[in-house]
């Protein structure tokens, strides 16, 4: 290693910085707010998502470095099936590119966020990772990638563990694997990115070096005020278009109403019991979800510790009760009766709930497996 050269390397979702004392001293202003000295290894360490500003800072300061972080090259991605983007899609893409390919596009459901993502992949031409909330969405995105690019994408989640030039992952799987794959992608797309600031999900962003980042959501606002962290991890809000601007043109006219539902007493008791099992396990094992490896630790401990399977079952049950409690089903029945004769579509968070509702009300189900 030349005395005047830094070496940057990828290490478990972070970036290690090596160099002799003289070059480190020269580079210290570039580390400010990005890297800290790690006493354990006697080296400076930065979070992976600081890769782009760190490298740009070193270039600007004229400090030579060897990049052993990045494990990807440009790709010749080309849309096999394409059509002119709608006006708002082109505006969103232009605004994102004008901000160096970093930022959040806020667009209503049904306005073509996924096609915007395809345009971004074709424009950036770097290996891309698309992170989504559910397995169902992962499979839907995978089919869209195959359609538009003629590429069989990699998938992480639901028993899949394949990597490709374009890969789709659930947030859960991305968090588990990112310490190993966080340097393989130049573009990361966060679908439903309002989930990103969560204590676990945020690690999918911090452990990834991707210089280009696109967040997609219809609702960036969070009750916990996590929008600031969202913009820190994915880039600022570069484009917003509201429902009323597309209503009657791209979208059908509609009204949004939020109805809050209380759990039935027995379900509430069951929810509290299972949540207590889950949270007690977290406390007993010092899991706070503040560290990037806490989610993978939780999964591993559930597999290894006595009673761990019961803890995982409790975690899943309290989540299922919150999503599809009986009171929600009763309210849904009242809504269906109130709107008898109207064309109605019911969205659910996962297929299990969709099939549950279909069985109760004798309704057809549309999933990624439904033929067009």
N, C-alpha and C positions, 0 to 999 in steps of 0.2 A: 504493500500500500504506500503510494507516495506520501511524503510527510505533509504535503499541502492539500490532501484530498480527504473528504469525508466519505464514509461508506454508510448508506442507508439500507437496512434490511427489515424484512417482515418477520414478526415474532408473535405468534398467538394473538392476532388481532391488534397488534401495536407495531410501531416503527422504532427500531433501535438505531442509534446514531453513534458511529465510531469515528475516531480520528485522534491525532496527537494533540497535545495541549495547545499548541499555537493556533492550529486551524479551528479547534473548538472555541477558543477565546474569540477569534474573529467572527465565528458564526453565532455567538451567543445572542446578539440582537435579533437574529432570525428565529431563535427558539422562543422568544418571549410570547407567552400566552399559548404556546403550542407544545413545548417539550419541557420535561422536568428531569432532574438528575435522579436516577434510580440507584439507591445505595446497594441494593441486592446484587446488581451486575456491574456497578460502577460505570454506567453508561447513561447517556440521555435517552429518554423514551418519550414518544408522542403517541397519542391515539391515532388509529389508522385513518380516521376521517380527516385528520389534519394534513394528509399527504400533499394535496394540491397547494394549499397556502405555504406549506413548509418548503416545497420544491421551488415555487415561484419566488419566495423570499431569498433562497440561496442563489437563484439565477440573477435576481436583481442586484444582490450584493456582490456578484462576481466570484462567489466561492465555489471552487470545483468540487464535484461529488460524484460518486459511483452509485447508480441506482440499482440496488439488488432487491428492491421492494416489488416493483411491477412485474407481474407474470402474465402479460397479455400483449398482443400486437394488433394493429389495425386489421379490420376485416372488410371484405367486399360485399357488405349486405346490400341487397337490392330488392325492392318490392316487386314481387311477381304479379300480384293483383293490387292495383292501385286505382284510385279515383281522385279527382281534385278535392282537396279538403274544403270543408265549409268555411265561411268567412271567419267564424270565431275560432275554429281549429287552426287556421293559418296564423291568425293574430296571436294565439297562445304559443305556437311553435316559434314565431318570430321573436316574441318577448323573451322566451326561454333561451333562445340562442343568443340574443343580445346581452343576456346576463351570463355569458360564458357557459351555457348549458347547465345552470344550477337554478333550482327554484320550484315553486309549487304553482300548479294550475288549478284554480277552483272553478269547476264546471258542474252544472246540475246532472243528475242521473239521466242517462239516455241521450246526452249531448255529444257522445263520441270521444270519451277520454281514451279508450283503448286504441282507437285509430291514431290519435295524437301520439301515443306511445310508439306505435309502429313507425310513424313519420320520424320520431326522434331517433329510434334505433337506426333507421336507414340513413339519417343525416350524420350521426356521430361515427358510425362504422367502427365500433369497438365491442368486444364481448359484453353482453348485457345480462344483468340479473334482475328479474322482475319478482318483487316480494308482495304476496297477497295474504289476506286474512284467513282464508279457508281452503281446504282441499278441493272443494267444488270449483272455486274460482281459479285455482291452479290449473285444473284440467281444462277449464274454458279458455284461459289464456294460452295454454299449450296448443290447443286446436287452432286458435287464431294465428299463432306464430307459424304453424305448419302451413296454414292457408296463405298467408301473406308473403312468407319468405321461402317456402319449400324446404324448410329445415326441421328436422325432428328435434325438438328442444330437450334439454335436460330437465329433470324434475326432482325436487327435494320435498318429500312429504307424502304421507299416506302409504308408507312402505317403499316409496321410490327414492333412490339415491344415485341419480345419474347426472353428470355434468355435461353441458354442451356450450357451444359458442353463444347461444342464448339459453338461459336457464330460468325456470320458474320455481319459486319456493314459497312455502307458507312462512309466516313470520316465525312460528315456533321452530321450524327446521332451520331457517336462516340463522337464528340465534345460536342453535346447537353447533352448526357447521362453520360459522363465519370465521372462527379463529384459524381454520385450516384453508378456507377458500377466499378470504377477504381481499386477496391481492390478485385474483384472477379476472376481475371485471373492470372495465373502464366506465361503464354506465350502469347505474342502479336506479330502478324505477320502483317507487313505493306506491302501490295501489291502495286506495282507502287510507291515505297517509295520516289521517287523524288518529289512527291506531299507533303511530310510531312513537309518540312521547311516553307510552306506557313503560313502567319500570323494567319490564323484560324486553319488549319490542325495540326499545331504543338501542339495544346492543347490536341489533342487525345493521344499524347505521354507523355506530361508532367504531366497529371492528372492520369496516369495509373501506378500502382506499379510494374507491371509484371517484375520479375527479368530476365526472358528469353525473348529476342527480336530478331526477324529476319526481316530484310528488303529485299525486292525483287524488282529488277529493271533491265531494260536493259540500262538505261541512267541515271546514278547518277549525271551527270553534270547539273548545273543550270546556267542560264544567270545572276542571282543575286548573284552567289557565295555561295548559301545556302548549299553546300555539307558539310561544317564544322558542321553546326547545325544538318544536317541529321545524321552524324556519332556520334554526341554528344547524340542524342535522341535514336538511335537504336543500337549503337555500331559501331566499325570501319569497313572498307571494309575488309572482311576476305577472299573473294574469287572473282576473276574476270576471266571470259573466254570470248574471243572475237569471233566475227562472223567468222573470217577467220580460227579459230581453229576448228570450227564445220562444216564449209562449206564443202559440198560434203560427209559428214559423217552423222551427225545428221540433218543438215539443208541443204536445196537446195542452190546452188550458187545464190547469188543476189547482187545487187548494190543499195545503198541508196542514194537518191538525195532529197534535200530540196528545194521546190519552194515557194517563198513568194508571197502573193497575196494582192493587195490593195482593200479595200472596194469601191464599187461604191459610187459616191458623195452623193446620197440620203440616202444610207444605212449608210454611214459615219456620216452624219448629224443626222440620227435617233439614231445611236449608241452613239454619243456624248450627245445628248439630254437626253437619258435614263440613261447614266452613270452619268450625272450631277445630275439628280434627286436622284440617289442612293448615290453618294458621298456627296451631300449636306445634306442628311438625316443622314449619318454617322457623319459628322462634327457637325450638330445641336445637336446630342445626345451624343457627346463625345465618339464615338466608333472608336477605332483605331486598333482593333484586336491584341493588345499587351497583353490584359488580357485574361485569360483562359475562362472567361464567356462572352466575347464580342459577339461571334456568337449567343449564346442562347439569349442574350439581344436584338440583332438585330431581331431575329425571333419574340420574345415576343412583342417588340415595334411595329413591322409591323402589328401584330395582334390587338394591343390595340390603337395605335395612329390614329387620323383622317388622312386619306390619306395613311395609312400604306400599304393597299393592293396595291395602285398605286406604292408605292416604291418597293414592292416585285415584281410586274409585270415588273417594269423598270429594276430591277436587272436581272430577268430572260431573258428579251428581249435583253439587251446588250450582255449577254452571248451567246444567240442563234444567234445573228447577227455575232458575232466573229467566231462562230463555223461553220456556214453554209451560209455565204454570197453568193450572186449570182455570184460573180467573181470566187469563189471556184467551183461552179457548172459548170461554163463555162470552166474553166481549166480542170475539170474532163472530160468533153465532149471531149475536144481536146486530152486528154491522151487516152481516149477510142478509138477515131478515129485513133490515131497514132498507137495504138496497136491492131487494129482490127484483129481478128483471134487468138489473144493470150488468154490464160487462165488468167483471172483477178479476183482478190478479192479486195474489197474496205472496209477498216475498218473505223468505225465512233466512236465518243465519246459516243453516246447514240442511243437508238432505234429510236427516233423521226427522227433524221437525216437519218438513214438507210432507213426508210420507205419513207421519202421525196425523196431521190435519186432513190429508187426503182420505185416510181410512175412516176418520170420524164423520166427515161430511160427504164422502163418496165423490171426491173431486179428482180430476186428472192432475198429474204432476209433470212439470217441465224441468229437466235437469240437463247437464252437459251430455247425457246419454240419449236425450230425446232427438230423434232424427228430424231434420228440417222439412 
